[in-house]
Amino acid sequence: MMKSRRERRLALAELELKDRDVREKGLRDRFGAREYHLHVLCFYEGEYTPKIIEEELEKVHRYVEDVRALI
């Protein structure tokens, strides 16, 4: 089981190299974007309004649905 975000990013990068569907859905880039926007800008910086957070969470929902479709 992966414990760090670094391990997850590296695993996604490796998976993207091997799996065309993962690459076409842009899962690594989307993971990185959600990580940055929600963890850094929202959590640490407190930058987002509730409406923006709702939009970011909707993007997470779409991401999870795309992952589910692949497994």
PQR file with spaces between the fields and no chain letter, atoms N, CA, C, O and H, PARSE charges and radii, in Angstrom:
ATOM       1  N    MET     1       0.838   -1.182    0.000 -0.4000 1.5000
ATOM       2  CA   MET     1       0.000    0.000    0.000 -0.0000 2.0000
ATOM       3  C    MET     1       0.886    1.250    0.000  0.5500 1.7000
ATOM       4  O    MET     1       1.848    1.350    0.762 -0.5500 1.4000
ATOM       5  N    MET     2       0.540    2.184   -0.862 -0.4000 1.5000
ATOM       6  CA   MET     2       1.307    3.423   -0.961 -0.0000 2.0000
ATOM       7  C    MET     2       0.926    4.352    0.180  0.5500 1.7000
ATOM       8  O    MET     2      -0.251    4.529    0.495 -0.5500 1.4000
ATOM       9  H    MET     2      -0.241    2.103   -1.481  0.4000 1.0000
ATOM      10  N    LYS     3       1.937    4.935    0.785 -0.4000 1.5000
ATOM      11  CA   LYS     3       1.687    5.779    1.946 -0.0000 2.0000
ATOM      12  C    LYS     3       1.855    7.261    1.664  0.5500 1.7000
ATOM      13  O    LYS     3       1.251    8.085    2.350 -0.5500 1.4000
ATOM      14  H    LYS     3       2.893    4.791    0.529  0.4000 1.0000
ATOM      15  N    SER     4       2.636    7.612    0.699 -0.4000 1.5000
ATOM      16  CA   SER     4       2.894    9.034    0.475 -0.0000 2.0000
ATOM      17  C    SER     4       2.312    9.495   -0.863  0.5500 1.7000
ATOM      18  O    SER     4       2.082    8.699   -1.773 -0.5500 1.4000
ATOM      19  H    SER     4       3.126    6.942    0.141  0.4000 1.0000
ATOM      20  N    ARG     5       2.086   10.789   -0.948 -0.4000 1.5000
ATOM      21  CA   ARG     5       1.615   11.344   -2.222 -0.0000 2.0000
ATOM      22  C    ARG     5       2.678   11.160   -3.295  0.5500 1.7000
ATOM      23  O    ARG     5       2.356   10.965   -4.466 -0.5500 1.4000
ATOM      24  H    ARG     5       2.273   11.436   -0.209  0.4000 1.0000
ATOM      25  N    ARG     6       3.940   11.222   -2.897 -0.4000 1.5000
ATOM      26  CA   ARG     6       5.033   10.997   -3.857 -0.0000 2.0000
ATOM      27  C    ARG     6       4.923    9.611   -4.480  0.5500 1.7000
ATOM      28  O    ARG     6       5.057    9.459   -5.695 -0.5500 1.4000
ATOM      29  H    ARG     6       4.202   11.381   -1.945  0.4000 1.0000
ATOM      30  N    GLU     7       4.679    8.604   -3.649 -0.4000 1.5000
ATOM      31  CA   GLU     7       4.532    7.240   -4.160 -0.0000 2.0000
ATOM      32  C    GLU     7       3.349    7.133   -5.114  0.5500 1.7000
ATOM      33  O    GLU     7       3.428    6.449   -6.134 -0.5500 1.4000
ATOM      34  H    GLU     7       4.570    8.727   -2.663  0.4000 1.0000
ATOM      35  N    ARG     8       2.266    7.801   -4.784 -0.4000 1.5000
ATOM      36  CA   ARG     8       1.092    7.772   -5.663 -0.0000 2.0000
ATOM      37  C    ARG     8       1.391    8.442   -7.006  0.5500 1.7000
ATOM      38  O    ARG     8       1.014    7.938   -8.064 -0.5500 1.4000
ATOM      39  H    ARG     8       2.202    8.356   -3.955  0.4000 1.0000
ATOM      40  N    ARG     9       2.076    9.591   -6.940 -0.4000 1.5000
ATOM      41  CA   ARG     9       2.418   10.286   -8.194 -0.0000 2.0000
ATOM      42  C    ARG     9       3.321    9.426   -9.069  0.5500 1.7000
ATOM      43  O    ARG     9       3.111    9.329  -10.278 -0.5500 1.4000
ATOM      44  H    ARG     9       2.381   10.001   -6.081  0.4000 1.0000
ATOM      45  N    LEU    10       4.325    8.802   -8.460 -0.4000 1.5000
ATOM      46  CA   LEU    10       5.233    7.947   -9.231 -0.0000 2.0000
ATOM      47  C    LEU    10       4.514    6.731   -9.801  0.5500 1.7000
ATOM      48  O    LEU    10       4.766    6.343  -10.942 -0.5500 1.4000
ATOM      49  H    LEU    10       4.495    8.880   -7.477  0.4000 1.0000
ATOM      50  N    ALA    11       3.622    6.128   -9.022 -0.4000 1.5000
ATOM      51  CA   ALA    11       2.864    4.976   -9.506 -0.0000 2.0000
ATOM      52  C    ALA    11       1.978    5.370  -10.684  0.5500 1.7000
ATOM      53  O    ALA    11       1.880    4.628  -11.661 -0.5500 1.4000
ATOM      54  H    ALA    11       3.418    6.443   -8.095  0.4000 1.0000
ATOM      55  N    LEU    12       1.339    6.524  -10.598 -0.4000 1.5000
ATOM      56  CA   LEU    12       0.513    6.979  -11.714 -0.0000 2.0000
ATOM      57  C    LEU    12       1.354    7.261  -12.953  0.5500 1.7000
ATOM      58  O    LEU    12       0.926    6.973  -14.070 -0.5500 1.4000
ATOM      59  H    LEU    12       1.419    7.127   -9.805  0.4000 1.0000
ATOM      60  N    ALA    13       2.530    7.813  -12.766 -0.4000 1.5000
ATOM      61  CA   ALA    13       3.417    8.082  -13.904 -0.0000 2.0000
ATOM      62  C    ALA    13       3.808    6.775  -14.578  0.5500 1.7000
ATOM      63  O    ALA    13       3.794    6.682  -15.806 -0.5500 1.4000
ATOM      64  H    ALA    13       2.877    8.047  -11.858  0.4000 1.0000
ATOM      65  N    GLU    14       4.152    5.772  -13.794 -0.4000 1.5000
ATOM      66  CA   GLU    14       4.514    4.461  -14.351 -0.0000 2.0000
ATOM      67  C    GLU    14       3.319    3.813  -15.041  0.5500 1.7000
ATOM      68  O    GLU    14       3.451    3.257  -16.131 -0.5500 1.4000
ATOM      69  H    GLU    14       4.163    5.847  -12.797  0.4000 1.0000
ATOM      70  N    LEU    15       2.167    3.886  -14.412 -0.4000 1.5000
ATOM      71  CA   LEU    15       0.962    3.301  -14.991 -0.0000 2.0000
ATOM      72  C    LEU    15       0.598    3.982  -16.303  0.5500 1.7000
ATOM      73  O    LEU    15       0.167    3.335  -17.257 -0.5500 1.4000
ATOM      74  H    LEU    15       2.060    4.338  -13.526  0.4000 1.0000
ATOM      75  N    GLU    16       0.776    5.286  -16.334 -0.4000 1.5000
ATOM      76  CA   GLU    16       0.475    6.044  -17.550 -0.0000 2.0000
ATOM      77  C    GLU    16       1.366    5.610  -18.711  0.5500 1.7000
ATOM      78  O    GLU    16       0.928    5.585  -19.861 -0.5500 1.4000
ATOM      79  H    GLU    16       1.125    5.812  -15.559  0.4000 1.0000
ATOM      80  N    LEU    17       2.612    5.271  -18.407 -0.4000 1.5000
ATOM      81  CA   LEU    17       3.525    4.806  -19.460 -0.0000 2.0000
ATOM      82  C    LEU    17       3.088    3.457  -20.034  0.5500 1.7000
ATOM      83  O    LEU    17       3.336    3.164  -21.204 -0.5500 1.4000
ATOM      84  H    LEU    17       2.968    5.291  -17.473  0.4000 1.0000
ATOM      85  N    LYS    18       2.446    2.650  -19.215 -0.4000 1.5000
ATOM      86  CA   LYS    18       2.074    1.292  -19.610 -0.0000 2.0000
ATOM      87  C    LYS    18       0.650    1.171  -20.152  0.5500 1.7000
ATOM      88  O    LYS    18       0.355    0.265  -20.931 -0.5500 1.4000
ATOM      89  H    LYS    18       2.244    2.888  -18.264  0.4000 1.0000
ATOM      90  N    ASP    19      -0.223    2.078  -19.741 -0.4000 1.5000
ATOM      91  CA   ASP    19      -1.649    1.905  -20.037 -0.0000 2.0000
ATOM      92  C    ASP    19      -2.184    3.108  -20.823  0.5500 1.7000
ATOM      93  O    ASP    19      -2.235    4.231  -20.320 -0.5500 1.4000
ATOM      94  H    ASP    19       0.017    2.814  -19.108  0.4000 1.0000
ATOM      95  N    ARG    20      -2.573    2.843  -22.046 -0.4000 1.5000
ATOM      96  CA   ARG    20      -3.066    3.905  -22.925 -0.0000 2.0000
ATOM      97  C    ARG    20      -4.325    4.573  -22.378  0.5500 1.7000
ATOM      98  O    ARG    20      -4.474    5.789  -22.496 -0.5500 1.4000
ATOM      99  H    ARG    20      -2.531    1.932  -22.455  0.4000 1.0000
ATOM     100  N    ASP    21      -5.236    3.797  -21.780 -0.4000 1.5000
ATOM     101  CA   ASP    21      -6.471    4.370  -21.238 -0.0000 2.0000
ATOM     102  C    ASP    21      -6.183    5.352  -20.098  0.5500 1.7000
ATOM     103  O    ASP    21      -6.797    6.415  -20.010 -0.5500 1.4000
ATOM     104  H    ASP    21      -5.115    2.809  -21.685  0.4000 1.0000
ATOM     105  N    VAL    22      -5.253    4.982  -19.239 -0.4000 1.5000
ATOM     106  CA   VAL    22      -4.862    5.878  -18.142 -0.0000 2.0000
ATOM     107  C    VAL    22      -4.274    7.157  -18.719  0.5500 1.7000
ATOM     108  O    VAL    22      -4.575    8.255  -18.252 -0.5500 1.4000
ATOM     109  H    VAL    22      -4.755    4.118  -19.310  0.4000 1.0000
ATOM     110  N    ARG    23      -3.443    7.010  -19.724 -0.4000 1.5000
ATOM     111  CA   ARG    23      -2.806    8.155  -20.370 -0.0000 2.0000
ATOM     112  C    ARG    23      -3.848    9.047  -21.052  0.5500 1.7000
ATOM     113  O    ARG    23      -3.805   10.269  -20.914 -0.5500 1.4000
ATOM     114  H    ARG    23      -3.198    6.117  -20.103  0.4000 1.0000
ATOM     115  N    GLU    24      -4.781    8.438  -21.783 -0.4000 1.5000
ATOM     116  CA   GLU    24      -5.789    9.214  -22.511 -0.0000 2.0000
ATOM     117  C    GLU    24      -6.732    9.967  -21.584  0.5500 1.7000
ATOM     118  O    GLU    24      -7.208   11.048  -21.929 -0.5500 1.4000
ATOM     119  H    GLU    24      -4.816    7.445  -21.895  0.4000 1.0000
ATOM     120  N    LYS    25      -7.003    9.411  -20.422 -0.4000 1.5000
ATOM     121  CA   LYS    25      -7.871   10.095  -19.461 -0.0000 2.0000
ATOM     122  C    LYS    25      -7.113   11.143  -18.649  0.5500 1.7000
ATOM     123  O    LYS    25      -7.717   11.898  -17.888 -0.5500 1.4000
ATOM     124  H    LYS    25      -6.616    8.533  -20.141  0.4000 1.0000
ATOM     125  N    GLY    26      -5.795   11.188  -18.812 -0.4000 1.5000
ATOM     126  CA   GLY    26      -4.995   12.196  -18.122 -0.0000 2.0000
ATOM     127  C    GLY    26      -5.020   12.063  -16.610  0.5500 1.7000
ATOM     128  O    GLY    26      -5.007   13.064  -15.894 -0.5500 1.4000
ATOM     129  H    GLY    26      -5.304   10.575  -19.431  0.4000 1.0000
ATOM     130  N    LEU    27      -5.057   10.828  -16.123 -0.4000 1.5000
ATOM     131  CA   LEU    27      -5.226   10.618  -14.688 -0.0000 2.0000
ATOM     132  C    LEU    27      -4.095   11.210  -13.856  0.5500 1.7000
ATOM     133  O    LEU    27      -4.343   11.762  -12.785 -0.5500 1.4000
ATOM     134  H    LEU    27      -5.068   10.015  -16.705  0.4000 1.0000
ATOM     135  N    ARG    28      -2.878   11.105  -14.326 -0.4000 1.5000
ATOM     136  CA   ARG    28      -1.758   11.656  -13.566 -0.0000 2.0000
ATOM     137  C    ARG    28      -1.855   13.175  -13.465  0.5500 1.7000
ATOM     138  O    ARG    28      -1.691   13.736  -12.382 -0.5500 1.4000
ATOM     139  H    ARG    28      -2.676   10.657  -15.196  0.4000 1.0000
ATOM     140  N    ASP    29      -2.116   13.829  -14.566 -0.4000 1.5000
ATOM     141  CA   ASP    29      -2.243   15.287  -14.558 -0.0000 2.0000
ATOM     142  C    ASP    29      -3.427   15.742  -13.707  0.5500 1.7000
ATOM     143  O    ASP    29      -3.331   16.724  -12.971 -0.5500 1.4000
ATOM     144  H    ASP    29      -2.249   13.373  -15.446  0.4000 1.0000
ATOM     145  N    ARG    30      -4.529   15.029  -13.812 -0.4000 1.5000
ATOM     146  CA   ARG    30      -5.720   15.387  -13.045 -0.0000 2.0000
ATOM     147  C    ARG    30      -5.497   15.167  -11.549  0.5500 1.7000
ATOM     148  O    ARG    30      -5.958   15.962  -10.731 -0.5500 1.4000
ATOM     149  H    ARG    30      -4.607   14.231  -14.410  0.4000 1.0000
ATOM     150  N    PHE    31      -4.795   14.096  -11.188 -0.4000 1.5000
ATOM     151  CA   PHE    31      -4.463   13.860   -9.786 -0.0000 2.0000
ATOM     152  C    PHE    31      -3.615   15.013   -9.257  0.5500 1.7000
ATOM     153  O    PHE    31      -3.876   15.546   -8.179 -0.5500 1.4000
ATOM     154  H    PHE    31      -4.420   13.450  -11.852  0.4000 1.0000
ATOM     155  N    GLY    32      -2.598   15.389  -10.027 -0.4000 1.5000
ATOM     156  CA   GLY    32      -1.724   16.484   -9.623 -0.0000 2.0000
ATOM     157  C    GLY    32      -2.474   17.801   -9.484  0.5500 1.7000
ATOM     158  O    GLY    32      -2.208   18.578   -8.568 -0.5500 1.4000
ATOM     159  H    GLY    32      -2.386   14.956  -10.903  0.4000 1.0000
ATOM     160  N    ALA    33      -3.402   18.047  -10.386 -0.4000 1.5000
ATOM     161  CA   ALA    33      -4.184   19.281  -10.317 -0.0000 2.0000
ATOM     162  C    ALA    33      -5.056   19.302   -9.074  0.5500 1.7000
ATOM     163  O    ALA    33      -5.106   20.309   -8.368 -0.5500 1.4000
ATOM     164  H    ALA    33      -3.618   17.416  -11.130  0.4000 1.0000
ATOM     165  N    ARG    34      -5.741   18.204   -8.801 -0.4000 1.5000
ATOM     166  CA   ARG    34      -6.583   18.156   -7.603 -0.0000 2.0000
ATOM     167  C    ARG    34      -5.734   18.261   -6.349  0.5500 1.7000
ATOM     168  O    ARG    34      -6.111   18.936   -5.391 -0.5500 1.4000
ATOM     169  H    ARG    34      -5.700   17.386   -9.375  0.4000 1.0000
ATOM     170  N    GLU    35      -4.582   17.591   -6.355 -0.4000 1.5000
ATOM     171  CA   GLU    35      -3.681   17.651   -5.210 -0.0000 2.0000
ATOM     172  C    GLU    35      -3.272   19.103   -4.942  0.5500 1.7000
ATOM     173  O    GLU    35      -3.318   19.568   -3.803 -0.5500 1.4000
ATOM     174  H    GLU    35      -4.276   17.043   -7.133  0.4000 1.0000
ATOM     175  N    TYR    36      -2.880   19.797   -5.977 -0.4000 1.5000
ATOM     176  CA   TYR    36      -2.435   21.183   -5.825 -0.0000 2.0000
ATOM     177  C    TYR    36      -3.586   22.098   -5.404  0.5500 1.7000
ATOM     178  O    TYR    36      -3.467   22.857   -4.442 -0.5500 1.4000
ATOM     179  H    TYR    36      -2.843   19.419   -6.902  0.4000 1.0000
ATOM     180  N    HIS    37      -4.679   22.019   -6.121 -0.4000 1.5000
ATOM     181  CA   HIS    37      -5.779   22.937   -5.846 -0.0000 2.0000
ATOM     182  C    HIS    37      -6.413   22.702   -4.484  0.5500 1.7000
ATOM     183  O    HIS    37      -6.674   23.654   -3.749 -0.5500 1.4000
ATOM     184  H    HIS    37      -4.776   21.403   -6.903  0.4000 1.0000
ATOM     185  N    LEU    38      -6.663   21.447   -4.142 -0.4000 1.5000
ATOM     186  CA   LEU    38      -7.334   21.183   -2.871 -0.0000 2.0000
ATOM     187  C    LEU    38      -6.385   21.163   -1.684  0.5500 1.7000
ATOM     188  O    LEU    38      -6.716   21.691   -0.622 -0.5500 1.4000
ATOM     189  H    LEU    38      -6.451   20.673   -4.739  0.4000 1.0000
ATOM     190  N    HIS    39      -5.230   20.572   -1.842 -0.4000 1.5000
ATOM     191  CA   HIS    39      -4.308   20.454   -0.705 -0.0000 2.0000
ATOM     192  C    HIS    39      -3.542   21.751   -0.466  0.5500 1.7000
ATOM     193  O    HIS    39      -3.480   22.239    0.662 -0.5500 1.4000
ATOM     194  H    HIS    39      -4.961   20.143   -2.704  0.4000 1.0000
ATOM     195  N    VAL    40      -2.972   22.297   -1.500 -0.4000 1.5000
ATOM     196  CA   VAL    40      -2.129   23.485   -1.334 -0.0000 2.0000
ATOM     197  C    VAL    40      -2.983   24.754   -1.262  0.5500 1.7000
ATOM     198  O    VAL    40      -2.984   25.456   -0.251 -0.5500 1.4000
ATOM     199  H    VAL    40      -3.022   21.901   -2.417  0.4000 1.0000
ATOM     200  N    LEU    41      -3.709   25.036   -2.348 -0.4000 1.5000
ATOM     201  CA   LEU    41      -4.426   26.306   -2.400 -0.0000 2.0000
ATOM     202  C    LEU    41      -5.592   26.379   -1.416  0.5500 1.7000
ATOM     203  O    LEU    41      -5.798   27.410   -0.776 -0.5500 1.4000
ATOM     204  H    LEU    41      -3.708   24.466   -3.169  0.4000 1.0000
ATOM     205  N    CYS    42      -6.342   25.310   -1.294 -0.4000 1.5000
ATOM     206  CA   CYS    42      -7.502   25.334   -0.412 -0.0000 2.0000
ATOM     207  C    CYS    42      -7.098   25.115    1.043  0.5500 1.7000
ATOM     208  O    CYS    42      -7.386   25.955    1.896 -0.5500 1.4000
ATOM     209  H    CYS    42      -6.174   24.472   -1.813  0.4000 1.0000
ATOM     210  N    PHE    43      -6.437   24.002    1.335 -0.4000 1.5000
ATOM     211  CA   PHE    43      -6.129   23.648    2.715 -0.0000 2.0000
ATOM     212  C    PHE    43      -5.076   24.568    3.328  0.5500 1.7000
ATOM     213  O    PHE    43      -5.308   25.169    4.377 -0.5500 1.4000
ATOM     214  H    PHE    43      -6.203   23.320    0.642  0.4000 1.0000
ATOM     215  N    TYR    44      -3.925   24.675    2.676 -0.4000 1.5000
ATOM     216  CA   TYR    44      -2.846   25.469    3.261 -0.0000 2.0000
ATOM     217  C    TYR    44      -3.027   26.975    3.095  0.5500 1.7000
ATOM     218  O    TYR    44      -2.777   27.745    4.022 -0.5500 1.4000
ATOM     219  H    TYR    44      -3.737   24.187    1.824  0.4000 1.0000
ATOM     220  N    GLU    45      -3.461   27.382    1.915 -0.4000 1.5000
ATOM     221  CA   GLU    45      -3.560   28.814    1.634 -0.0000 2.0000
ATOM     222  C    GLU    45      -4.923   29.409    2.001  0.5500 1.7000
ATOM     223  O    GLU    45      -5.053   30.623    2.158 -0.5500 1.4000
ATOM     224  H    GLU    45      -3.664   26.756    1.162  0.4000 1.0000
ATOM     225  N    GLY    46      -5.934   28.551    2.136 -0.4000 1.5000
ATOM     226  CA   GLY    46      -7.266   29.045    2.465 -0.0000 2.0000
ATOM     227  C    GLY    46      -7.826   29.971    1.407  0.5500 1.7000
ATOM     228  O    GLY    46      -8.565   30.909    1.704 -0.5500 1.4000
ATOM     229  H    GLY    46      -5.829   27.565    2.009  0.4000 1.0000
ATOM     230  N    GLU    47      -7.462   29.691    0.166 -0.4000 1.5000
ATOM     231  CA   GLU    47      -7.727   30.613   -0.925 -0.0000 2.0000
ATOM     232  C    GLU    47      -9.130   30.501   -1.521  0.5500 1.7000
ATOM     233  O    GLU    47      -9.608   31.449   -2.144 -0.5500 1.4000
ATOM     234  H    GLU    47      -6.862   28.929   -0.075  0.4000 1.0000
ATOM     235  N    TYR    48      -9.786   29.378   -1.342 -0.4000 1.5000
ATOM     236  CA   TYR    48     -11.018   29.136   -2.091 -0.0000 2.0000
ATOM     237  C    TYR    48     -12.286   29.489   -1.335  0.5500 1.7000
ATOM     238  O    TYR    48     -12.366   29.387   -0.110 -0.5500 1.4000
ATOM     239  H    TYR    48      -9.398   28.608   -0.836  0.4000 1.0000
ATOM     240  N    THR    49     -13.273   29.908   -2.115 -0.4000 1.5000
ATOM     241  CA   THR    49     -14.616   30.149   -1.589 -0.0000 2.0000
ATOM     242  C    THR    49     -15.377   28.821   -1.607  0.5500 1.7000
ATOM     243  O    THR    49     -14.958   27.884   -2.288 -0.5500 1.4000
ATOM     244  H    THR    49     -13.208   29.991   -3.110  0.4000 1.0000
ATOM     245  N    PRO    50     -16.482   28.726   -0.874 -0.5600 1.5000
ATOM     246  CA   PRO    50     -17.266   27.490   -0.903  0.2800 2.0000
ATOM     247  C    PRO    50     -17.688   27.076   -2.319  0.5500 1.7000
ATOM     248  O    PRO    50     -17.704   25.885   -2.629 -0.5500 1.4000
ATOM     249  N    LYS    51     -18.024   28.024   -3.165 -0.4000 1.5000
ATOM     250  CA   LYS    51     -18.445   27.696   -4.540 -0.0000 2.0000
ATOM     251  C    LYS    51     -17.298   27.061   -5.327  0.5500 1.7000
ATOM     252  O    LYS    51     -17.513   26.102   -6.068 -0.5500 1.4000
ATOM     253  H    LYS    51     -18.011   28.992   -2.913  0.4000 1.0000
ATOM     254  N    ILE    52     -16.097   27.583   -5.172 -0.4000 1.5000
ATOM     255  CA   ILE    52     -14.940   27.015   -5.868 -0.0000 2.0000
ATOM     256  C    ILE    52     -14.632   25.623   -5.324  0.5500 1.7000
ATOM     257  O    ILE    52     -14.275   24.724   -6.085 -0.5500 1.4000
ATOM     258  H    ILE    52     -15.922   28.362   -4.569  0.4000 1.0000
ATOM     259  N    ILE    53     -14.765   25.444   -4.029 -0.4000 1.5000
ATOM     260  CA   ILE    53     -14.543   24.125   -3.434 -0.0000 2.0000
ATOM     261  C    ILE    53     -15.534   23.118   -3.996  0.5500 1.7000
ATOM     262  O    ILE    53     -15.162   21.986   -4.305 -0.5500 1.4000
ATOM     263  H    ILE    53     -15.055   26.174   -3.411  0.4000 1.0000
ATOM     264  N    GLU    54     -16.790   23.522   -4.131 -0.4000 1.5000
ATOM     265  CA   GLU    54     -17.797   22.638   -4.730 -0.0000 2.0000
ATOM     266  C    GLU    54     -17.381   22.204   -6.128  0.5500 1.7000
ATOM     267  O    GLU    54     -17.511   21.031   -6.479 -0.5500 1.4000
ATOM     268  H    GLU    54     -17.091   24.442   -3.880  0.4000 1.0000
ATOM     269  N    GLU    55     -16.884   23.135   -6.924 -0.4000 1.5000
ATOM     270  CA   GLU    55     -16.450   22.810   -8.284 -0.0000 2.0000
ATOM     271  C    GLU    55     -15.260   21.852   -8.260  0.5500 1.7000
ATOM     272  O    GLU    55     -15.210   20.903   -9.042 -0.5500 1.4000
ATOM     273  H    GLU    55     -16.778   24.087   -6.639  0.4000 1.0000
ATOM     274  N    GLU    56     -14.309   22.099   -7.367 -0.4000 1.5000
ATOM     275  CA   GLU    56     -13.156   21.207   -7.252 -0.0000 2.0000
ATOM     276  C    GLU    56     -13.586   19.804   -6.828  0.5500 1.7000
ATOM     277  O    GLU    56     -13.049   18.816   -7.328 -0.5500 1.4000
ATOM     278  H    GLU    56     -14.350   22.871   -6.732  0.4000 1.0000
ATOM     279  N    LEU    57     -14.537   19.709   -5.924 -0.4000 1.5000
ATOM     280  CA   LEU    57     -15.023   18.396   -5.488 -0.0000 2.0000
ATOM     281  C    LEU    57     -15.776   17.681   -6.607  0.5500 1.7000
ATOM     282  O    LEU    57     -15.742   16.453   -6.693 -0.5500 1.4000
ATOM     283  H    LEU    57     -14.974   20.511   -5.518  0.4000 1.0000
ATOM     284  N    GLU    58     -16.445   18.432   -7.451 -0.4000 1.5000
ATOM     285  CA   GLU    58     -17.098   17.820   -8.621 -0.0000 2.0000
ATOM     286  C    GLU    58     -16.045   17.233   -9.556  0.5500 1.7000
ATOM     287  O    GLU    58     -16.256   16.167  -10.136 -0.5500 1.4000
ATOM     288  H    GLU    58     -16.473   19.429   -7.382  0.4000 1.0000
ATOM     289  N    LYS    59     -14.920   17.913   -9.706 -0.4000 1.5000
ATOM     290  CA   LYS    59     -13.827   17.379  -10.524 -0.0000 2.0000
ATOM     291  C    LYS    59     -13.273   16.094   -9.910  0.5500 1.7000
ATOM     292  O    LYS    59     -12.923   15.159  -10.630 -0.5500 1.4000
ATOM     293  H    LYS    59     -14.748   18.778   -9.235  0.4000 1.0000
ATOM     294  N    VAL    60     -13.195   16.054   -8.589 -0.4000 1.5000
ATOM     295  CA   VAL    60     -12.757   14.828   -7.905 -0.0000 2.0000
ATOM     296  C    VAL    60     -13.741   13.703   -8.192  0.5500 1.7000
ATOM     297  O    VAL    60     -13.338   12.574   -8.472 -0.5500 1.4000
ATOM     298  H    VAL    60     -13.480   16.814   -8.005  0.4000 1.0000
ATOM     299  N    HIS    61     -15.017   14.008   -8.122 -0.4000 1.5000
ATOM     300  CA   HIS    61     -16.046   12.999   -8.395 -0.0000 2.0000
ATOM     301  C    HIS    61     -15.891   12.436   -9.811  0.5500 1.7000
ATOM     302  O    HIS    61     -15.949   11.222  -10.006 -0.5500 1.4000
ATOM     303  H    HIS    61     -15.344   14.925   -7.895  0.4000 1.0000
ATOM     304  N    ARG    62     -15.695   13.308  -10.790 -0.4000 1.5000
ATOM     305  CA   ARG    62     -15.510   12.841  -12.176 -0.0000 2.0000
ATOM     306  C    ARG    62     -14.239   12.007  -12.307  0.5500 1.7000
ATOM     307  O    ARG    62     -14.212   11.022  -13.046 -0.5500 1.4000
ATOM     308  H    ARG    62     -15.647   14.294  -10.632  0.4000 1.0000
ATOM     309  N    TYR    63     -13.194   12.400  -11.595 -0.4000 1.5000
ATOM     310  CA   TYR    63     -11.938   11.648  -11.605 -0.0000 2.0000
ATOM     311  C    TYR    63     -12.160   10.235  -11.058  0.5500 1.7000
ATOM     312  O    TYR    63     -11.728    9.254  -11.662 -0.5500 1.4000
ATOM     313  H    TYR    63     -13.217   13.200  -10.995  0.4000 1.0000
ATOM     314  N    VAL    64     -12.828   10.144   -9.925 -0.4000 1.5000
ATOM     315  CA   VAL    64     -13.089    8.835   -9.306 -0.0000 2.0000
ATOM     316  C    VAL    64     -13.937    7.979  -10.236  0.5500 1.7000
ATOM     317  O    VAL    64     -13.694    6.779  -10.358 -0.5500 1.4000
ATOM     318  H    VAL    64     -13.178   10.942   -9.434  0.4000 1.0000
ATOM     319  N    GLU    65     -14.916    8.569  -10.886 -0.4000 1.5000
ATOM     320  CA   GLU    65     -15.751    7.815  -11.829 -0.0000 2.0000
ATOM     321  C    GLU    65     -14.908    7.296  -13.002  0.5500 1.7000
ATOM     322  O    GLU    65     -15.109    6.166  -13.449 -0.5500 1.4000
ATOM     323  H    GLU    65     -15.113    9.545  -10.787  0.4000 1.0000
ATOM     324  N    ASP    66     -13.981    8.097  -13.497 -0.4000 1.5000
ATOM     325  CA   ASP    66     -13.110    7.633  -14.586 -0.0000 2.0000
ATOM     326  C    ASP    66     -12.205    6.486  -14.125  0.5500 1.7000
ATOM     327  O    ASP    66     -11.961    5.543  -14.878 -0.5500 1.4000
ATOM     328  H    ASP    66     -13.818    9.014  -13.134  0.4000 1.0000
ATOM     329  N    VAL    67     -11.715    6.568  -12.905 -0.4000 1.5000
ATOM     330  CA   VAL    67     -10.887    5.483  -12.369 -0.0000 2.0000
ATOM     331  C    VAL    67     -11.729    4.217  -12.227  0.5500 1.7000
ATOM     332  O    VAL    67     -11.292    3.132  -12.611 -0.5500 1.4000
ATOM     333  H    VAL    67     -11.913    7.334  -12.293  0.4000 1.0000
ATOM     334  N    ARG    68     -12.919    4.354  -11.684 -0.4000 1.5000
ATOM     335  CA   ARG    68     -13.814    3.185  -11.536 -0.0000 2.0000
ATOM     336  C    ARG    68     -14.087    2.524  -12.890  0.5500 1.7000
ATOM     337  O    ARG    68     -14.124    1.298  -12.991 -0.5500 1.4000
ATOM     338  H    ARG    68     -13.273    5.235  -11.372  0.4000 1.0000
ATOM     339  N    ALA    69     -14.273    3.328  -13.910 -0.4000 1.5000
ATOM     340  CA   ALA    69     -14.562    2.777  -15.235 -0.0000 2.0000
ATOM     341  C    ALA    69     -13.377    1.951  -15.767  0.5500 1.7000
ATOM     342  O    ALA    69     -13.565    1.022  -16.553 -0.5500 1.4000
ATOM     343  H    ALA    69     -14.243    4.324  -13.829  0.4000 1.0000
ATOM     344  N    LEU    70     -12.186    2.292  -15.342 -0.4000 1.5000
ATOM     345  CA   LEU    70     -10.993    1.556  -15.805 -0.0000 2.0000
ATOM     346  C    LEU    70     -10.749    0.261  -15.037  0.5500 1.7000
ATOM     347  O    LEU    70     -10.114   -0.665  -15.542 -0.5500 1.4000
ATOM     348  H    LEU    70     -12.033    3.047  -14.704  0.4000 1.0000
ATOM     349  N    ILE    71     -11.260    0.209  -13.820 -0.4000 1.5000
ATOM     350  CA   ILE    71     -11.033   -1.018  -13.046 -0.0000 2.0000
ATOM     351  C    ILE    71     -12.261   -1.872  -13.116  0.5500 1.7000
ATOM     352  O    ILE    71     -12.293   -2.957  -12.535 -0.5500 1.4000
ATOM     353  H    ILE    71     -11.776    0.961  -13.410  0.4000 1.0000
